Amino acid sequence: MTTGPVYKLLTEADWAVAEAAGATGTDLDVADGYVHLSTHAQVRETARRYYSGQARVRLLRFDLATLGDIRWEESRGGDLFPHLYGALEIARATGSWWLAPGPDGAPVIPEDV
């Protein structure tokens, strides 16, 4: 679908687990059997919907071509989202940021993302 980067958002607690394990493993990802990712066009809305009100949120950027078994599947509003069927090793991240909430409570995504 795309050759650009994909993004993973993590709560502070999920980031601590990922650092210890070397890979992400959120409760939702484990329950669904794949890693939820977002494209550049999707990440702001994902942050707003699911991470508003968090004091800090970790944003990781990955090169799509290096991740392995990515499947584009319908999700929110019929959009196709990248889902990784396999481990998302944090050492593969090509960028990372701590996001703080903006005035509306949603994490602010930096302009250079």
C-alpha angles and dihedrals in degrees: 000000000000138000097204128097125292127212139220123199120204134183116236090258092049090050091054090053091047092051091052094045099036090233138063120260112168119177091246093050092049092048093048095043096235141065115262112226134173134213123232089264092051105040099083093054091044089053092048096047101042108021105039113130094028114130092219132006126190117226118197126189122207135185104245093214093062100051105079124215103034117167123189107222135172116260136140110025093348093295117146111243128191112248120187116215098202141035120321102215110203092213087071092063113120093197140009136190139179108229124207124200120264126219091286092051095250119124111262112235112212117245092237092062 
